Amino acid sequence: MLFTEDFLHYVWKFRLFNRIGLYTTDGEELQVYSAGLHNKHAGADFQNARIRIGDETWAGTVELHINSSDWHKHGHSMDGAYDNVILHVVYNHDTPIILPNGRLLPTLELKDRIPGELHHSYHNLVFGKNIVIPCEGSIKRVDPLTMQNWLTRILVERLEKRAEAVTAALEKNRGDWEETFYQFLAANFGFKTNALPFELLAKSLPQNILAKHKNNPMQIEALIFGQAGLLTEGLTDEYAVKLRTEHAYLRKKFNLTPIENHLWKFMRMRPQNFPTIRLAQFAALIVRSTHLFSQILETKEVKNLRELFLGLEIHQYWTDHYRFDKLSPTATKHLGKATVDTLLLNTVALFLFAYGKYTQQQFFVSRALKLLENIPAENNHITANFANLGVNIFTAFESQALLELKNSYCDYKKCLQCGVGIKILKPN
């Protein structure tokens, strides 16, 4: 069976080896007081360990390898950062290691001290022929407290990674949270298919220009559709012609450059999700909302956050149109609850979290997590697979965490860095 260094780290970290009668390879009595803190950066594998060798107690770093000779293969003999290692922990001791100062590096061999059952369980977990995730046969037996604690941790990891993009955009926008929120909200109005053109539209049309025309819905619509590049010369409907005329004036006034209209995708989409309808809804939100991000920061109840997006009054033209100059059966074109929940998940919750982290106000971080607890879980193939394995998924809090679990841990078989994997492997 395969034996990896990650597994050796796991065994040492949780001291899952026979600790009775420990001796170094050169015969000195050894006692481990603390395995130390796992170091995932440059330097020795564990820091701040405490051990006793013979009659002397040591505090410092510990390095782990499969074979003792890996010390030389990994270049540690030429790296001064490893000169102060107090213990070398190996699976197989095949050569003594002499440090540059002439000191014999104390070594602990674990080959005959690791329970075979533990190694067998690890091998089946990481190298087994599983289809969905490595622990698919065991995850439903993990206790709810362990699962909840781990999902909370990796949900925060997911939000922290996504918040980095917010911070980067904030810097480009010179610290303007409203402008940054507006750009991200626009991108999420396009969902995956039209996220890019929506984002480019927002960047081509700064929010301060829209703010000057909030009292004139026609001008807001002209700016939105005009900058989207959709007010082409061939349009004949009165509404479209008015928008085109208005946009021509505003474009010249503010020296605006529309985006290319070929970027918008209509194919294989339900008409309700056509970019023209989303743009009309986005325009209606701009008309109704002033300083939307500030409103969100001040709105504490989830139901009130939803109300900021529900019931948008889009222009009556879209009641019987999905595209310019093409009549369609009459239908309501409001944002649906599911769409609003997606915007709350991908934009509002993210920005509450990012703002809380940036300003060091835990209150907003907690509000972001609470918001996710009040949004229904996403339904996709990943969440469906977890549900089939017996994992309870009720809210976006859980579904977002499980997406992170699958994409950042399960797909890379990082079972020994996963709270669920550790719980499954840990002896009772």
N, C-alpha and C positions, 0 to 999 in steps of 0.2 A: 504493500500500500504506500501511496505517496505521503511524504512527510515534508511540511513546509515551514519556513521560518515564522510565518504568521501564527501557525499553530503553536510553535515553541514560545512565542511571545504570550499567547493566550494562557498556556500552561504556567508560565512564570508569573504573569500578572496576577492570576487568581490562586497561585500556589497549589496547583492541582497535581502535585507530584508527591511521592512518598518522602516525607521530611524527617523520618526517623533515622538516626545515625548518619547524618550528612558529613561527608568528608570531601576535601578538595582532591584533585587527582594526584597530588603529591603527599597525601596522607594527613593533612591538617584538619582538625575538627572544625565544622562549619555550622553556623546557626543564622537563619534569615529572620531578622526582626521586621524588615519592611522591604517589599520587592521594588519600591520606588514608583515614580510616576512615569507612565508611558510617554516617551518623547517621539512625536511624529515628524519632527523637523530634523535639521542637520545635527550630527553628534551622536553620542551613545544612545542606545535604545531606551534605557530607563535612567531617570535622574533621581537624586535624593533618596537613594536606597540606603538601608542600614543593615549591616551584617557583622557577625563576629567570626574571625578566623583565629583559631587557637585561643590565646588569651587577650587578643586585641580587637576592639570594636572599630569598624570603619564606616564612614558615611561618604557617599559619592555616587558615581555612575556605574551601570552594569551594561555590558554588551552581550548580545546573544547571536549564535550562529549554529547551523546544522553541524558543521565540522569545525574543529579548532583551527584547521588550516585555512578556513575562510577568512580569518583575520588578515592574512597576507593577501589573499585573492581580492579582498575588498579595499586594499590599500591602507589599512589602518596603521600598519607598521611605519608608514611614511607620513602620517598625519598626527601632529602634536596634540590635536583635540582629544586623542584617545590615550595619551600617556598616563592619565590619572584614573583610568578605569580600575575599580577595586575588585571586580569579579567578572570572569568570562564564563557565561553559561552556555553549554553546548549539548547537542544531542549525542554526538559521537566525538570522543577525544582521540584525535589521530596524530597530534604533534604538540609539544610544549611551546608556549609563546614567551619569548624573552623581550621585555620592553627596552627602549633605547638606553635607559639608565642602568641596565643590567639586571633588573628585578624580574623574577619569574612571575608571570601573571597568574594569580590564583584562578583555578578553573573548576567548575562543577559540571560533571557529566550526568545527563538525565536519561540516558538510553534505557536503563533498567528500572527507572523510577516512575515512568508514566503508565498509568493503567491502560491495558490493551483495549478495554471496552470503550474508554474515552477516545482513543485514537480511531477505533473502528467507527464510532458514531460520527466523529468529525469527517472521516473519509466518505462515509455514505452521504453526509449532508452536502459537502462541497463538490464531491466528484461523482455523486450518484446520477442516475439517468432520470432526472426530474424534468417536467415539461414546462411548468409555469414559473415556479420559484424553487430554490434549493430545499426549503423546509416545508414543501407543500403537504407532506404527510403528517406534519407535526404542529403546524402553526395554530390549528384550532384548539390545541390542548394548552396553549400558553394562557396563563391566568390573566383576567381582565386588567388588573392593576399594572402588571408588567407591560402589557400591550399599550394601555393608555399613556403610561409614562414615556414609553419609547416613541409613540406617535406624536406626543407633544414636543418632544425634543427634536425629532426630524422635521416636524412642521415648521418649527422656528428656524432650523437650518435652511429649509426651502425658502422661507420668507427673507432670511438674511441674504441669501444669494440673489434673489430677485430684487431686493432693495438696493443692491449695488448698481443696477442699471438706473434706478431712480436717482441715486446720488450723482452718478456720472452725468445724467441729463440736467440735473439741478445746477451743476457747475457750469455747464454750457449756457444755461439760462440765467447765469449770474445770481443764483440764489432765489429765483422767482418760483415759489411753490405753485402759485396759481397757473402760470404758463406751463410748467412741467406737468402738472396734473391734467391740464387741458390737452396736451399732446398725447399723454398716455391714454386718456379717456377716448380720444379720437381713434387711436389705433385699436382699442378694444371694441369700439363701435363697429369696426370692420371685421371683427372676429378673425379667424385664421386666414380666410380667403382674401379679404380686402384690408388686412391690417396695414400693409405697407402703403398703399395709396392714401388711406385715411391719415396715416402718420405724416406723410409728405404734404398732404393738404394742410394739416394743422401747422406745420412748420412754414408753409408758404403764406399763411394767413395768421399773423400774430394776434393774440387775444385782445390786445389793446385797440386794434382796429375794429374788431367786432364790438367792443365796449362802447365805441363812439356811435354805434347805430342800433343799440339794443331796443330803442323805442320804435324802430321801424322794421317789422318782420320781413317785409319785401326786400329791403336792402341786405339783411342778414342772409336770407335765402339766396339772393343774387351773389353775394360774396362766397357762400359755401359752394353752390353749384358751379359758379363761374371759375373759382379756383380749382374745382375738381375737373375742369376741362370738359364739362358735359353740355355747355351752352353753345353748341355748334351752329354754324351759319344756316344749315338746312332746316332748322326747327321752325314750325309754322303756328303751333298753338299760341293763343294770346298770352297765356301765363309764361310760357317759355321765352317768347319774344320780349316781354317786359323785363324778365330777369336778365336776359342777354344785354338789353339796352342799359339797364342799371349797372350791371357788372362792368360794361365797357367804360362807363364814367368813373366808377370807383377804382377800377384797375389803373386807370391813368392817374387818378388823384393820388393813390398810394404807391404807385410804381410797383404793382404786383405782377408776378409771373405764375400763371396757372400750371398745374402738373399735366402730364400727358394723359389723355383720356383712355388710351389703350391699356393702362395699368389696371383699370377696373375689370373685375371678373363677374360675368353674369351666368356663364355656362354652368349647368348641373347644379343650380341653386333653386330653392323654392322662391317664387316671386316675392313672398313676404320678406325674404332676406336680401332682395336685390339691393345693390349699393345706393340706388336712387332713393329707395324707401329709408334706408339707414341714414342717408344724408339729410332727408327731410326731417327725420326724428332728431338728428343731431342739431339741426338748425332750430327746431322748436325748443330744445333744451337750452341752447344759447340764449334764445329770446326770453325764456322764463327765468333763467338763473343768472344771478349777479354774484360774482366771487364765490363760485360753487365750492371750491375746496375749503374756504373759510366756513361756509355753511355746514359742510360735512364735519369739520372739526368741532363745531358747536352743537351738532345733532347727536344726541347720545343714544336714543332709542332706535332699534333696528327698523321698526315699522315706519318711523319718520324718515329714515334714510331711503327706504323704498319709495316713499311718497315724493321724494325729490325727482324721481325718474318716471313714475307712473302717471298716466293720464295726460301725456303731452299732446297739445293741440297742433297737429301738423296742418299745412295748407289743404283746403278742401279739394284742390286739384288732384291730390293723390288718393282721394276716395275712390275714383274710378280709373286710376292710372298706376302702372308699375314702372313705366318708362315714359319719357317725353314723347308726345305725338302718337301714343298708342293707347286707345281706350281699352279698358278691362272691366270685368264685372265689379260692381260696387262691393267694397269690403273695408272693414275697420283696419287701420294701419298703426294703431298704438303699439308702444313697446309692451310685450307680454311679460308676465311675472318671471318666467324662466330666463328671458333675456335680461331683465333687470337684475336678477340674482347673479347672472354671469358677470355683469358689469360691477356689481358690488364685490364679487369674489376677486376678479382680476385687477380691478382698479382701486376701489374704495378701501378694501381690507389691506391691500398692498401699501397704499399711501399712508394709511393710519399707522401701520407698522413702521414704515420707513421714516415717517415724521417723528414718531416716538423714539426711535433709535437715534436719529440725527440730533434731536433736541434733548435727548436723555430724559424723556418724560415717559415713564413706564405706563402711565395711565392710558396713553394712546396705543401702546403695544397690546395691553390687555383688551382694549376695545376692539382691536383688529381680530384677536383670537375669539372674542365673544361674538363678533359679527359672523365669523366662519362657523361657529357653533349654531347659528340661527339661519343658515342657508342650507337647503337640501343638498345631499351628496350628488356629485356628478355621476352620470351614467355613461361609462365608456368600457372598452374591453378590459382595461386593467382593473377597474373596480369590480367589474363583473367576475373576473377570474378570482379575485380575493373573496368575493361573496360566495362563490362556488366552493371555496376552500373552508368556509365556515367562519370567516371574519365578519363581524357586525359593522356595517357601514350605514350610518344614518345622516350624517351632516358633511358639509364641505370641509370641516375641520379634519374629519377622518379620511375623506377621499383625497384631499390634497396631501396629507401625510403619507398615504399609501402610494400615491404617485411618486413621491420622493423616495420612499422605501424601495419601490420596484426599480426606478431609474438610476438611483445612486448606490444601492446596496445589493439588491437581488441580482441585477443584471451583471454585476461584477463579482458576485459570490463573496461579498465582504461579510460573511456570516460571523466572523470573529470580531468584527467591529460593530455588529448589530445587536441591540438589546434583546431582540427576539431570538437570534441565533445563539447568543450566550446563554440565555435561559434554557433553551432546548438542550444544549450540550452539557450544562453544568450538572454534575452529579447531585442526586438528592441528598 
